Amino acid sequence: MLSSVTASAPGKLMLFGEHAVLFGFPCIVTAVGQRMRVTVELIDEAEFQLDAPDVKVTGYRKKISEIGLGEIPKGAKFVEQAVKNFIGTFGNFKGGVRIVTQSEFSSEFGFGSSSASTVCAIGALMQLVQGRIDQRALFDLAYKTVLDIQGKGSGYDIAAAIWGGTLLFQAGGKIIEPLQVHDIPLIIGYSGQKYETVKVIDEVKKLHDRFPEKIDAAYRDMGALVPLAKNALEKSDWPRVGALMNDNQRLLEMLEVSSPKLSAMIDAAREAGVFGAKISGSGKGDCIVALAASGKRQAISDKISTVGGSVIDVPCNVVGLRIESR
């Protein structure tokens, strides 16, 4: 049996269907080309050992029998829970496990670093212990891990990390459909602001409690955009995709998940001639995505920068989980 495996998985960006995906409507997510790498080594000591310098966790040690118990550093929670769930599902293994993580992207960007590290940890353990990776079993276990930590979530970031590419997804993995999409001409603008996803979801729920009919209608309308966007994406009909992105953004604004900074970045991108622009993800912070013709990319990037946004040069629609070394 192998004693060490390194796995990598991409981050993600939501293209269509934020928030509505939590209520059973489909969404479209794309994998982005900055990756999380996780090396998992089986060791003789009955310990869980973790070094994750990107999230300021180094020299973290715990007995395997105590995994998941006691005080856990924020940066260790997902990987530790992932190992606990793997042991609970597939049975204990002799000795312990040492894990080292290395991220190509900052956890600040909202690209899904926690989900990517969870997928890598479980995927590498599957390869080590079982000799193969079952994508569906990996999704189910990684999704359980996210719910154990956060209490809520749809799982689209888990799916993007595993399958990669661009996916049509429905909550809990009811639908995971890879789309036949070529390069998507996205510009990603980072706001420099952070806002916890769970907190945004809670605030939207309060809004729903006040205006249930209005918010339910927004969810339905958002869900209805997804099959239209799928068709346009697979045809590379970028003006149509952009118009649908603008429609999605209008619905997100009804959910009150924008911010002055995000709105300024979107307005700047539109002034510079994008096909469309919107928030990507839960909102209140993190990123926008803008769809641009090749000849306008620099002007659009410059315009986003003038209002304080940071343009992140990263490809999308990239490969999902892969084993880097054994």
For each residue, the residues with C-beta under 8 A, 3 or more apart:
1: 42 128 129 131
2: 5 127 128 326
3: 41 42 128
4: 39 40 41 42 128 325 326
5: 2 39 40 124 127 128 323 325 326
6: 37 38 39 40 124 323 324 325
7: 37 38 40 119 120 121 123 124 127 321 322 323 324
8: 35 36 37 38 120 321 322 324
9: 35 36 116 117 119 120 123 161 162 320 321 322
10: 31 32 33 34 35 36 116 160 161 164 318 319 320
11: 31 32 34 35 36 105 109 111 112 113 116 160 161
12: 29 30 31 32 111 112 115 156 157 160 161
13: 29 30 32 111 186 188 280 281 287 289 316
14: 17 18 27 28 29 156 280 281
15: 27 28 29 30 166 184 229 233 245 280 289
16: 27 28 222 225 226 229 244 245 248
17: 14 20 21 25 26 27 28 222 223 225 226 248
18: 14 21 27 222 248 252 257 279 280 281 282 283
19: 22 23 201 204 219 222 252 255 257 282
20: 17 23 25 27 218 219 220 222 223
21: 17 18 25 26 27 154 156 169 170 171
22: 19 152 153 154 171 201
23: 19 20 171 219
24: 170 171
25: 17 20 21 170 219 220 222 223 226
26: 17 21 168 169 170 175 223 226 227
27: 14 15 16 17 18 20 21 154 156 168 169 170 226
28: 14 15 16 17 166 167 168 169 179 226 229 230 233
29: 12 13 14 15 156 157 159 160 166 167 169
30: 12 13 15 160 165 166 167 181 184 186 316 317
31: 10 11 12 160 161 163 164 165 166 316 317 318 319 320
32: 10 11 12 13 105 111 188 314 315 316 318
33: 10 314 315 316 318
34: 10 11 103 104 105 111 314
35: 8 9 10 11 103 104 105 116
36: 8 9 10 11 101 102 103 104 105 113 116 117 120 161
37: 6 7 8 101 102 103 104 120 324
38: 6 7 8 79 99 100 101 102 117 120 121 124
39: 4 5 6 99 100 101 124
40: 4 5 6 7 97 98 99 121 124 125 128
41: 3 4 97 98 99
42: 1 3 4 93 95 96 97 128
43: 47 49 95 96 97 98
44: 95 96
45: 49 95 96
46: 63 64 65 95 96
47: 43 61 62 63 64 96 97 98
48: 61 62 63 64 67 80 83 96 97 99
49: 43 45 60 61 96 97 98 99
50: 57 60 61 76 79 80 98 99 100 101
51: 57 58 59 60 99 100 101
52: 55 56 57 58 60 75 76 79 99 100 101 117
53: 56 57 58 102
54: 101 102 103 106 107 113
55: 52 74 75 76 101 107 113
56: 52 53 73 75
57: 50 51 52 53 60 73 75 76
58: 51 52 53
59: 51
60: 49 50 51 52 57 73 76
61: 47 48 49 50
62: 47 48 66 67 70 80
63: 46 47 48 66 67
64: 46 47 48 67 87 92 96 97
65: 46
66: 62 63 69 70
67: 48 62 63 64 80 83 84 87
68: 72 80 81 84
69: 66
70: 62 66
71:
72: 68 76 77 80
73: 56 57 60 76 77
74: 55 77
75: 52 55 56 57
76: 50 52 55 57 60 72 73 79 80
77: 72 73 74 80 81 149
78: 81 82 114 115 117 118 145 146 149
79: 38 50 52 76 82 83 99 101 117 118 121
80: 48 50 62 67 68 72 76 77 83 84
81: 68 77 78 84 85 118 145 148 149
82: 78 79 85 86 117 118 121 122 141 142 145
83: 48 67 79 80 86 87 97 99 121 125
84: 67 68 80 81 87 88
85: 81 82 88 89 122 141 144 145 148
86: 82 83 89 90 121 122 125 126 141
87: 64 67 83 84 90 91 92 93
88: 84 85
89: 85 86 141
90: 86 87 125 126 129 130
91: 87
92: 64 87
93: 42 87 97 129
94:
95: 42 43 44 45 46
96: 42 43 44 45 46 47 48 49 64
97: 40 41 42 43 47 48 49 64 83 93 125
98: 40 41 43 47 49 50
99: 38 39 40 41 48 49 50 51 52 79 83 121
100: 38 39 50 51 52
101: 36 37 38 39 50 51 52 54 55 79 117 120
102: 36 37 38 53 54
103: 34 35 36 37 54 106 107 113 116 117
104: 34 35 36 37
105: 11 32 34 35 36 109 111 113 314
106: 54 103 109 113
107: 54 55 103 113 114
108: 190 194
109: 11 105 106 190 286 287 312
110: 194 280 281 285 286 287
111: 11 12 13 32 34 105 116
112: 11 12 115 116 157 160 161
113: 11 36 54 55 103 105 106 107 116 117
114: 78 107 117 118 146 149
115: 12 78 112 118 119 142 146 157 158 160 161
116: 9 10 11 35 36 103 111 112 113 119 120 157 161
117: 9 36 38 52 78 79 82 101 103 113 114 120 121
118: 78 79 81 82 114 115 121 122 142 145 146 158 161
119: 7 9 115 116 122 123 138 142 158 161 162 321
120: 7 8 9 36 37 38 101 116 117 123 124 161 321
121: 7 38 40 79 82 83 86 99 117 118 124 125
122: 82 85 86 118 119 125 126 138 141 142 145
123: 7 9 119 120 126 127 133 138 162 321 323
124: 5 6 7 38 39 40 120 121 127 128 323
125: 40 83 86 90 97 121 122 128 129
126: 86 90 122 123 129 130 132 133 134 137 138
127: 2 5 7 123 124 130 131 132 133 323 326
128: 1 2 3 4 5 40 42 124 125
129: 1 90 93 125 126
130: 90 126 127 133 134
131: 1 127
132: 126 127
133: 123 126 127 130 138 321 323
134: 126 130 137 138
135: 138 139 162 163 321
136: 139 140 173
137: 126 134 140 141
138: 119 122 123 126 133 134 135 141 142 162 321
139: 135 136 142 143 155 158 159 162 173 176
140: 136 137 143 144 173
141: 82 85 86 89 122 137 138 144 145
142: 82 115 118 119 122 138 139 145 146 158 161 162
143: 139 140 146 147 153 155 158 172 173
144: 85 140 141 147 148
145: 78 81 82 85 118 122 141 142 148 149
146: 78 114 115 118 142 143 149 150 153 155 158
147: 143 144 150 151 152 153
148: 81 85 144 145
149: 77 78 81 114 145 146
150: 146 147 153 197 198
151: 147 198
152: 22 147 198 201
153: 22 143 146 147 150 157 197
154: 21 22 27 169 171 172
155: 139 143 146 158 159 169 171 172 173
156: 12 14 21 27 29 159 160 167 169 171
157: 12 29 112 115 116 153 160 161
158: 115 118 119 139 142 143 146 155 161 162
159: 29 139 155 156 162 163 167 169 173 176
160: 10 11 12 29 30 31 112 115 156 157 163 164 167 169 320
161: 9 10 11 12 31 36 112 115 116 118 119 120 142 157 158 164 320 321
162: 9 119 123 135 138 139 142 158 159 320 321
163: 31 135 159 160 167 176 178 320 321
164: 10 31 160 161 318 319 320 321
165: 30 31 178 179 181 317 318 319 320
166: 15 28 29 30 31 178 179 181 184 233 316 317
167: 28 29 30 156 159 160 163 176 177 178 179
168: 26 27 28 175 176 177 179 226 230
169: 21 26 27 28 29 154 155 156 159 160 173 175 176 177
170: 21 24 25 26 27 173 174 175 176
171: 21 22 23 24 154 155 156 174
172: 143 154 155
173: 136 139 140 143 155 159 169 170 176
174: 170 171
175: 26 168 169 170
176: 139 159 163 167 168 169 170 173
177: 167 168 169
178: 163 165 166 167
179: 28 165 166 167 168 230 233 234
180: 234
181: 30 165 166 184 233 234 236 317
182: 236 317
183: 315 317
184: 15 30 166 181 233 291 316 317
185: 238 291 292 293 294 297
186: 13 30 289 290 291 292 316
187: 269 274 289 290 291 292 297 300 301 304 311
188: 13 32 280 287 288 289 290 311 312 314
189: 265 269 287 288 289 290 304 309 310 311 312
190: 108 109 286 287 309 310 311 312
191: 259 261 262 265 285 286 287 288 308 309
192: 261 308 309 310
193: 259 261 262 284 285 286
194: 108 110 285 286
195: 199 200 259 282 283 284 285 286
196: 199 200
197: 150 153 200 201 281 282
198: 150 151 152 201 202
199: 195 196 202 203 284
200: 195 196 197 203 204 257 282 283 284
201: 19 22 152 197 198 204 205 282
202: 198 199 205 206
203: 199 200 206 207 256 257
204: 19 200 201 207 208 215 255 256 257
205: 201 202 208 209
206: 202 203 209 210
207: 203 204 210 211 215 255 256
208: 204 205 211 212 215 216
209: 205 206 212
210: 206 207
211: 207 208 214 215
212: 208 209 215 216
213: 216 217
214: 211 217 218 254
215: 204 207 208 211 212 218 219 254 255
216: 208 212 213 219 220
217: 213 214 220 221
218: 20 214 215 221 222 251 254 255
219: 19 20 23 25 215 216 222 223
220: 20 25 216 217 223 224
221: 217 218 224 225 247 251
222: 16 17 18 19 20 25 218 219 225 226 248 251
223: 17 20 25 26 219 220 226
224: 220 221 227 228
225: 16 17 221 222 228 229 244 247 248 251
226: 16 17 25 26 27 28 168 222 223 229 230
227: 26 224 230 231
228: 224 225 231 232 240 244
229: 15 16 28 225 226 232 233 241 244 245
230: 28 168 179 226 227 233 234
231: 227 228 234 235
232: 228 229 235 237 240 241 244
233: 15 28 166 179 181 184 229 230 236 237 241
234: 179 180 181 230 231
235: 231 232 240
236: 181 182 233
237: 232 233 240 241
238: 185 241 242 275 291 293
239: 242 243 275
240: 228 232 235 237 243 244
241: 229 232 233 237 238 244 245 275 276 291
242: 238 239 245 246 274 275 276 277 291
243: 239 240 246 247 275 276
244: 16 225 228 229 232 240 241 247 248 276
245: 15 16 229 241 242 248 249 275 276 277 278 289 291
246: 242 243 249 250 270 276 277 278
247: 221 225 243 244 250 251
248: 16 17 18 222 225 244 245 251 252 278
249: 245 246 252 253 266 276 277 278 279
250: 246 247 253 254
251: 218 221 222 225 247 248 254 255
252: 18 19 248 249 255 257 258 278 279 283
253: 249 250 256 257 258
254: 214 215 218 250 251
255: 19 204 207 215 218 251 252 283
256: 203 204 207 253
257: 18 19 200 203 204 252 253 279 282 283 284
258: 252 253 262 263 266 279 283 284
259: 191 193 195 262 263 283 284 285
260: 263 264
261: 191 192 193 264 265 307 308 309
262: 191 193 258 259 265 266 279 283 284 285 288
263: 258 259 260 266 267
264: 260 261 267 268 307 308 309
265: 189 191 261 262 268 269 277 288 304 307 308 309
266: 249 258 262 263 269 270 277 278 279 288 290
267: 263 264 270 271 307
268: 264 265 271 272 303 304 306 307 309
269: 187 189 265 266 272 274 277 288 290 292 300 303 304
270: 246 266 267 273 274 277
271: 267 268 303
272: 268 269 296 299 300 302 303 304
273: 270 292 293 296 299 300
274: 187 242 269 270 277 290 291 292 296 300
275: 238 239 241 242 243 245 291 292 293
276: 241 242 243 244 245 246 249 290 291
277: 242 245 246 249 265 266 269 270 274 288 289 290 291
278: 245 246 248 249 252 266 288 289
279: 18 249 252 257 258 262 266 283 287 288
280: 13 14 15 18 110 188 286 287 288 289
281: 13 14 18 110 197 286 287
282: 18 19 195 197 200 201 257 286
283: 18 195 200 252 255 257 258 259 262 279 286
284: 193 195 199 200 257 258 259 262
285: 110 191 193 194 195 259 262
286: 109 110 190 191 193 194 195 280 281 282 283
287: 13 109 110 188 189 190 191 279 280 281 312
288: 188 189 191 262 265 266 269 277 278 279 280 304 309
289: 13 15 186 187 188 189 245 277 278 280
290: 186 187 188 189 266 269 274 276 277 300 304
291: 184 185 186 187 238 241 242 245 274 275 276 277
292: 185 186 187 269 273 274 275 296 297 300
293: 185 238 273 275 296 297
294: 185 297
295:
296: 272 273 274 292 293 299 300
297: 185 187 292 293 294 300 301
298: 301 302
299: 272 273 296 302 303
300: 187 269 272 273 274 290 292 296 297 303 304
301: 187 297 298 304 305 311
302: 272 298 299 305 306
303: 268 269 271 272 299 300 306 307
304: 187 189 265 268 269 272 288 290 300 301 307 309 311
305: 301 302 308 309 310 311
306: 268 302 303
307: 261 264 265 267 268 303 304
308: 191 192 261 264 265 305
309: 189 190 191 192 261 264 265 268 288 304 305
310: 189 190 192 305
311: 187 188 189 190 301 304 305
312: 109 188 189 190 287
313:
314: 32 33 34 105 188
315: 32 33 183 318
316: 13 30 31 32 33 166 184 186
317: 30 31 165 166 181 182 183 184
318: 10 31 32 33 164 165 315
319: 10 31 164 165 322
320: 9 10 31 160 161 162 163 164 165
321: 7 8 9 119 120 123 133 135 138 161 162 163 164
322: 7 8 9 319
323: 5 6 7 123 124 127 133 326
324: 6 7 8 37
325: 4 5 6
326: 2 4 5 127 323
